[in-house]
């Protein structure tokens, strides 16, 4: 195998990995988990507003 073939194989593996990560991230099964995780930065704000007089 020459260097060009190795680069092509690496590129194809990287593209496949990217496609699999995108597929995993956008499956409906993970949507609720990611929606909850997206709200984590605001949890402290909600708690502090509830504790204020």
C-alpha positions as CSV (number, residue, x, y, z in Angstrom):
1,X,0.0,0.0,0.0
2,X,1.3,3.4,-0.8
3,X,0.7,6.7,1.1
4,X,-2.2,7.8,-1.1
5,X,-4.1,4.6,-0.4
6,X,-3.5,5.0,3.4
7,X,-4.8,8.6,3.3
8,X,-7.9,7.5,1.4
9,X,-8.6,4.7,3.9
10,X,-8.1,7.2,6.8
11,X,-10.4,9.7,5.2
12,X,-13.1,7.1,4.6
13,X,-12.9,5.9,8.2
14,X,-13.1,9.5,9.5
15,X,-16.2,10.1,7.4
16,X,-17.8,6.9,8.6
17,X,-17.1,7.8,12.2
18,X,-18.6,11.3,11.7
19,X,-21.7,9.8,10.0
20,X,-22.1,7.4,12.9
21,X,-21.8,10.1,15.5
22,X,-24.3,12.2,13.7
23,X,-26.7,9.3,13.4
24,X,-26.3,8.5,17.1
25,X,-26.9,12.1,18.2
26,X,-30.0,12.6,16.1
27,X,-31.8,9.4,16.9
28,X,-35.2,10.0,18.6
29,X,-34.2,7.8,21.5
30,X,-31.5,10.2,22.6
31,X,-33.6,13.4,22.1
32,X,-35.0,13.6,25.6
33,X,-31.6,13.0,27.1
34,X,-30.0,15.8,25.0
35,X,-32.9,18.2,25.7
36,X,-32.4,17.7,29.4
37,X,-28.6,18.1,29.1
38,X,-29.1,21.3,27.2
39,X,-31.0,22.8,30.1
40,X,-28.2,22.0,32.7
41,X,-26.6,25.5,32.6
42,X,-29.9,27.0,33.6
43,X,-30.6,24.8,36.6
44,X,-28.7,27.0,39.0
45,X,-30.6,30.1,37.8
46,X,-33.9,28.4,38.4
47,X,-32.9,27.4,41.9
48,X,-31.5,30.8,42.8
49,X,-34.7,32.5,41.6
50,X,-36.9,30.2,43.7
51,X,-34.8,30.9,46.8
52,X,-35.0,34.7,46.5
53,X,-37.6,36.5,48.6
